[in-house]
Amino acid sequence: MPTIIEQSNLNNQIKMFIEAFTAKNLVVLNELNSSTFNTACELEYLTSHVFNKLEEDFFNKNRICNASIISTLRDLKGCNISLNPRTRQATIMLTKNIKSGLEEIHLYPTYIGLRDIAVGKGVILNAVASLVYSEDTFVWHGHSTAPVHTYDPFSKTRGELRGGICRATLPNGELIVSAINREELEKSFRMAQSPESKSLWQERTDQMLLAKVLRFSSCDWPNNKPIFEHLN
């Protein structure tokens, strides 16, 4: 763990990076800034996320692709979500561009973030996703009636994962229930086996699975106009 002096030096280096990046991209950043999107704050959150992943390598040879920073900020504004840790709406993933050797930033909305995007775009009023395990009590009642799903949330012995369900309330009050089986979720996990995304899955397995459940379920919502299509 860094000392107070070391941490202060790191904070100063991060501040200097932000100031240099802002000066170089002032016109674009000003265009993104609005009453509902504070570009300076989001840039600070983004830089902190990147630094936490790269640590001391962050400052070596300008490793970050600047264009991906702007792209991530655009996605945040377009989705009306934040990288503020308190909102728990999103995180980032870094992938190295083989040709340039630079780290590229990709926005990765969480389950909460995906739900908030859909609510913000007026596609749904709310959505609740949950994982179903073999020791849970689960009775399916179709796509328009909430299933019976009871379990002990504090238990560590709920059995094997069977799949996930999502209960979404549409703007007209209609309920749509979607179910995703274990095989589909495992397929998503296998597709995320790059070192970068694999690490993200290992850190937040349940939350990543819930995000996948919500993404799958969005296909059942009317007027969804692939709301998550351009996101990771």
Sequence and secondary structure as in RCSB ss.txt:
>XXXX:A:sequence
MPTIIEQSNLNNQIKMFIEAFTAKNLVVLNELNSSTFNTACELEYLTSHVFNKLEEDFFNKNRICNASIISTLRD
LKGCNISLNPRTRQATIMLTKNIKSGLEEIHLYPTYIGLRDIAVGKGVILNAVASLVYSEDTFVWHGHSTAPVHT
YDPFSKTRGELRGGICRATLPNGELIVSAINREELEKSFRMAQSPESKSLWQERTDQMLLAKVLRFSSCDWPNNK
PIFEHLN
>XXXX:A:secstr
   HHHHHHHHHHHHHHHHHHHHHTHHHHHHH BTTB HHHHHHHHHHHHHHHHGGGGGSTT B HHHHHHHHHH
HHHHT    TTTT EEEEEEE TTT  EEEEEEE HHHHHHHHHHTTS SEEEEEEEETTSEEE   TTS  EEE
  TT S   SEEEEEEEEE TTS EEEEEEEHHHHHHHHHHT SHHHHHHHHHSHHHHHHHHHHHHHHTTSTT T
TTTTT  
